[in-house]
Structures are given as structure tokens and as C-alpha cells.
Amino acid sequence: MATNLSQMKYCVGCAKELHSSASACPACGAKQGSSGQSGEKSRIAAVLLALFLGGFGVHKFYLGRVAAGILYLLFCWTFIPAIIAFIEMIIYLTMSDEAFAEKYG
């Protein structure tokens, strides 16, 4: 088989070797992640949640960071989480869609 090793990757489901452009494994059928593929979480939804409800940590719960969301809830009366959420909103706005999907899925 004369394929370039840089064009190969391993299946996330069964760990068999397959071509890097494959969207699904031919052996097990598992969907493969790629850099052009967007994640399940919406970057815009995270931005809006951080802007309007960030002081309560709603954006952290949305992104699957439950422990951080609980900390935001515990300290919401200090307004410190609101300030941090505003900064995080700016970070989410400046991230590319690919970077956001890679970090938060």
C-alpha cells in the first residue's frame, strides 16, 4: 500500500488506521472529528450567555464546566463572576470557530 503516512490517522472508535480525510471509519462506522467540523456547542450561544447570565455562571454550565458554574453561583453576590464572565465573553468572541470547537466541543 503506497500511502503517505502524514495522510493517515487512527479511528476514534476502533483505533484502526484510516485516511485523514475519512469522515467515518469503514471498519466500525465511528464518525471522525476533523478541523473543519464544528462542535456541538455554539460559540454565539456561549457569548450571549456570558453577556447576559455570566454572573450566575450559566455559560459555564452550558460549556460543561459544572464546577466552575457552581463557583460562579456561590460568589455571584460579589459581582466578581460577572466581571470574569465579561472578559470570557470577549475571549469567546475573538476565538475562531475551530479553536472553540476543539476546546469546548
N, C-alpha and C positions, 0 to 999 in steps of 0.2 A: 504494500500500500504506500503510494508516494504522496503523502500529505505533509504539509508543513506543520511542525509541532506548535508553532505560535498560533495556528488556527484551530487548535484543539482545546477542549475544556472537559471537565468531568460533570456528569449528571448530578443534580442536587438530590435526586431520589435514589438512584441505584449505584452511583459512582462509576458508571461505565464511561469510557472516553467517547466524545462526540464532537462534531464540528462546532466552532464558536458561534456560528450564525443560526444554529438549530434553536427553534422556539420550544420544541418538546423532544423528549428522549424517545427514539424509536423502540428502545427495549422495554421501558416501563411506562412511557407516556407522561412522565412528570414534566410540568411546564418549567422552562428555564428562564431565569432572570437575565436581563440584558441592560446595558446602559441606556438604551433608547426607550426602555419600558418604564412607564410611570408606576409609582407605588399605589397602595390602597388609600393612603391619607392625602387629603387635598391641602396643598400649601396655602391656598387662598382662605380656606376654612380655618386653618391654624392662625393665620394673620388676623382674621376677623374675630376669632375667639380670644386671642391675646389682646386685641384692642379693646373689646367691649366687656369681656368677662375675665380678663387675665388676672385681676386682683384676687379672684377666687380660685385660680388655677385650672379653669375649665379647659384651656388649651393643652395643659399637661396631661389631663385625663384623656383628652382626645388623641394625643400622640402616644398614649400607652405608658406614660411616666407617672404611675399612680402614686408612688412615694413622694415625688416632688409635688404632685397635686394636693396631697394631704398636707404637706408643709405649707403650701400657699394658703390653704384653708385655715390652718391653725394661726397663721400670722397675718391674715387679711386685714385685721383691725389696725395694723401698724402702717398700712399703705405701702410698705416696702415691696411686697409681691406685685403691686400694681406698677411700680417703677421698673422692676425687673421684667415684668411682662411687656411693658412698652419697649424696652431695649430688645427683648426677644422677638417682638413683632418686627422691628427693623431688621434684625438678623434674618428672619424668615423671608422678608421682602427682598433682601439682597442675595439670598441663596438661589442657585439655579434649581430647576425642577429635578434634574438628575441627582444633584447633591442632597436635596431634601428627601427624595425617594430612597436614596441609599442610606441616609441616617435614620429616617423615621418610618420608612417602608410604607 
